[in-house]
Amino acid sequence: MSAGCPAELVPLPGMRHGCMIVPGLGLNKSLYISAGADLSFLASAMIETNQMDPASYPKGDFKYDKQGNKVPKINDEFNAGACKQNWGMMRQVYGPWKSMKPEQYETCYELTQNRRLDVAIYKQSMLQFGETKFLAGHRNGSLGLANPNTPDINNFIAAWRWTKDRILSDPEYLTNDVRFWAQLPPI
């Protein structure tokens, strides 16, 4: 594939951003597309993980507590899948998990092995919550769902839209090793 990083990137105001080549990313993009992923999913996954490989990041991810210590996410904050979807939203939209409790969060770790389920839950969440509210909740869980117009969420949405636009700029970006990134602080 010939499309590499563009010589110049469209600016993303207020955020560090860029493009890089990640060996193996093209294969993971292709596998997710085969599992039904759309452009929205690819943009989310590209923001969240370098290789779009959920097995490559710490189980459930992490956050920083009030003292600045790195601690694992649990309960409804737990993340799984290439887009790091949170358990709180997943159990609201996915039928078999709707009756589950926050403490049963490790159930969703299945998304690290099941691309079709990962994509299906992402799409169902987007459909149920609507784009803006979904992205707010995707970024900041129940706090984002309750208050979807914070500066941090607006930056996340801007980065997501910027990433989608970059992927759309050349069809090869759907399946090659190019990753567009925007630096967003972990929350």
Backbone torsions as a table, in degrees:
resi	resn	phi	psi	omega
1	MET	NA	140.0	-173.1
2	SER	-95.0	-24.0	-175.8
3	ALA	-70.8	116.1	173.2
4	GLY	-107.9	-162.3	176.1
5	CYS	-65.2	139.0	178.4
6	PRO	-65.2	151.8	179.2
7	ALA	-61.6	-36.9	177.3
8	GLU	-132.1	139.4	178.0
9	LEU	-102.5	143.4	171.5
10	VAL	-61.1	132.1	-177.8
11	PRO	-62.9	148.1	172.7
12	LEU	-121.2	93.3	-172.4
13	PRO	-56.0	135.7	173.4
14	GLY	82.1	1.0	-178.9
15	MET	-137.9	143.2	168.5
16	ARG	-69.6	139.6	-178.5
17	HIS	-154.8	164.9	-179.8
18	GLY	-177.7	-164.4	-178.5
19	CYS	-140.7	143.3	179.0
20	MET	-149.6	159.2	175.2
21	ILE	-97.2	125.9	-179.7
22	VAL	-120.2	104.1	-179.7
23	PRO	-54.5	130.8	179.6
24	GLY	93.4	-14.2	-178.9
25	LEU	-62.7	-40.8	-179.7
26	GLY	-58.2	-40.0	177.7
27	LEU	-63.0	-45.0	-180.0
28	ASN	-65.9	-38.8	174.7
29	LYS	-57.5	-47.8	-178.4
30	SER	-62.3	-40.7	178.8
31	LEU	-64.3	-40.0	177.8
32	TYR	-69.5	-38.6	176.5
33	ILE	-61.8	-41.6	176.7
34	SER	-62.6	-26.5	178.9
35	ALA	-87.6	3.3	176.2
36	GLY	104.4	6.2	-178.6
37	ALA	-63.4	143.6	174.7
38	ASP	-110.3	-176.4	-177.9
39	LEU	-60.9	-38.5	178.9
40	SER	-60.6	-45.6	178.9
41	PHE	-61.8	-46.9	-178.8
42	LEU	-60.2	-41.7	179.5
43	ALA	-63.7	-44.0	178.4
44	SER	-61.5	-46.0	-178.5
45	ALA	-64.6	-38.2	-179.8
46	MET	-66.2	-33.6	177.2
47	ILE	-69.2	-37.6	-170.6
48	GLU	-88.1	-32.7	-173.8
49	THR	-137.9	142.6	-179.9
50	ASN	-63.2	-45.2	-173.7
51	GLN	-107.1	3.8	-174.1
52	MET	55.6	38.2	179.8
53	ASP	-123.2	100.3	-174.6
54	PRO	-62.5	-19.0	178.5
55	ALA	-76.3	-8.6	-175.4
56	SER	-92.3	-1.9	177.7
57	TYR	-118.3	160.3	-175.4
58	PRO	-57.1	139.6	-178.3
59	LYS	-53.1	116.0	178.1
60	GLY	81.3	-9.2	-179.7
61	ASP	70.3	-165.9	-176.4
62	PHE	-145.8	171.1	173.6
63	LYS	-143.8	175.5	175.7
64	TYR	-109.0	132.4	177.4
65	ASP	-81.8	-178.6	-175.7
66	LYS	-62.1	-24.2	178.4
67	GLN	-89.4	0.6	179.3
68	GLY	86.4	10.6	178.5
69	ASN	-83.3	142.0	177.5
70	LYS	-79.8	120.8	-178.8
71	VAL	-131.0	150.0	179.7
72	PRO	-69.5	147.0	173.8
73	LYS	-80.5	138.9	177.6
74	ILE	-135.4	175.0	178.1
75	ASN	53.3	-137.9	-174.2
76	ASP	-66.6	-16.0	177.4
77	GLU	-81.1	-16.8	-177.0
78	PHE	-54.5	136.1	-179.7
79	ASN	-110.6	146.8	174.0
80	ALA	-151.7	159.2	178.5
81	GLY	88.0	171.1	-176.7
82	ALA	-64.0	-27.4	-179.9
83	CYS	-95.6	2.1	-177.4
84	LYS	54.6	53.5	176.1
85	GLN	-68.5	148.2	-178.0
86	ASN	-96.2	147.3	-176.7
87	TRP	-59.2	-37.4	-178.7
88	GLY	-58.4	-42.2	179.4
89	MET	-78.6	-38.4	-178.7
90	MET	-60.4	-42.2	-176.6
91	ARG	-75.3	-9.8	173.4
92	GLN	-83.4	-23.6	-172.8
93	VAL	-113.4	-23.7	-175.1
94	TYR	-97.0	112.5	-173.8
95	GLY	-41.5	-56.4	-177.5
96	PRO	-62.4	-16.7	-177.8
97	TRP	-105.6	-3.3	-174.5
98	LYS	-60.9	-31.2	-178.6
99	SER	-90.2	0.0	-177.9
100	MET	-78.8	158.9	-177.3
101	LYS	-97.2	163.0	176.5
102	PRO	-54.7	-35.3	-176.9
103	GLU	-69.7	-11.7	-179.3
104	GLN	-93.7	24.1	-173.3
105	TYR	-57.4	-31.1	-176.4
106	GLU	-66.9	-12.0	174.5
107	THR	-55.0	-41.1	-174.6
108	CYS	-74.7	-4.5	176.8
109	TYR	-62.2	-13.3	175.3
110	GLU	-55.6	-28.0	-178.8
111	LEU	-62.8	-22.8	179.3
112	THR	-69.7	-19.4	-178.2
113	GLN	-113.2	-13.1	-172.4
114	ASN	-123.3	91.8	-177.1
115	ARG	-62.4	-39.1	-179.5
116	ARG	-61.9	-42.6	178.6
117	LEU	-66.9	-41.4	177.8
118	ASP	-55.7	-49.7	-179.2
119	VAL	-66.7	-44.1	-177.5
120	ALA	-61.5	-42.9	-179.9
121	ILE	-68.7	-40.2	176.6
122	TYR	-57.2	-50.6	-178.3
123	LYS	-63.5	-40.4	179.5
124	GLN	-65.2	-39.3	177.6
125	SER	-63.5	-45.1	179.2
126	MET	-60.5	-42.7	-179.6
127	LEU	-66.3	-46.6	-175.8
128	GLN	-69.0	-43.3	-175.4
129	PHE	-90.1	-21.1	-171.7
130	GLY	83.9	153.9	-171.3
131	GLU	-54.8	-54.9	-173.8
132	THR	-65.3	-46.9	-178.9
133	LYS	-67.4	-39.2	176.6
134	PHE	-59.0	-48.7	-178.5
135	LEU	-64.1	-36.0	177.2
136	ALA	-64.4	-44.3	177.7
137	GLY	-69.8	-35.2	177.4
138	HIS	-62.3	-39.0	-179.8
139	ARG	-75.6	-43.5	-171.1
140	ASN	-137.9	32.0	172.4
141	GLY	53.7	-140.5	-176.8
142	SER	-63.9	-32.0	176.2
143	LEU	-64.6	-39.3	177.8
144	GLY	-68.5	-38.3	177.5
145	LEU	-63.3	-38.9	-178.6
146	ALA	-76.0	-29.9	-177.2
147	ASN	-138.8	80.2	-172.8
148	PRO	-82.0	11.5	-175.4
149	ASN	-124.2	43.2	177.1
150	THR	-88.2	160.1	176.8
151	PRO	-57.2	-40.3	-179.9
152	ASP	-62.9	-45.7	179.4
153	ILE	-65.6	-40.9	177.6
154	ASN	-61.6	-37.6	175.1
155	ASN	-64.7	-42.5	178.7
156	PHE	-60.4	-46.6	-179.9
157	ILE	-64.3	-40.3	177.4
158	ALA	-61.8	-42.2	179.1
159	ALA	-65.2	-40.4	179.3
160	TRP	-63.6	-45.8	179.6
161	ARG	-66.3	-40.1	178.2
162	TRP	-61.4	-44.1	-179.8
163	THR	-63.5	-45.3	177.0
164	LYS	-56.9	-46.4	-179.4
165	ASP	-62.2	-38.0	179.2
166	ARG	-66.8	-42.9	179.0
167	ILE	-61.4	-40.4	-179.7
168	LEU	-67.2	-19.6	-174.3
169	SER	-69.3	-17.1	177.1
170	ASP	-154.1	124.8	-177.8
171	PRO	-57.2	-26.0	-179.9
172	GLU	-66.9	-21.7	179.3
173	TYR	-67.4	-12.9	176.4
174	LEU	-73.4	-25.0	-172.4
175	THR	-134.8	3.7	-179.7
176	ASN	-99.4	-174.2	-174.7
177	ASP	-87.3	12.3	-179.5
178	VAL	-80.6	130.2	175.2
179	ARG	-120.9	126.3	171.0
180	PHE	-93.3	140.2	-176.7
181	TRP	-137.2	153.6	173.1
182	ALA	-135.6	134.9	-176.9
183	GLN	-83.8	112.5	176.9
184	LEU	-120.6	136.2	-178.7
185	PRO	-69.9	143.8	174.9
186	PRO	-66.8	144.3	176.8
187	ILE	-128.8	NA	NA
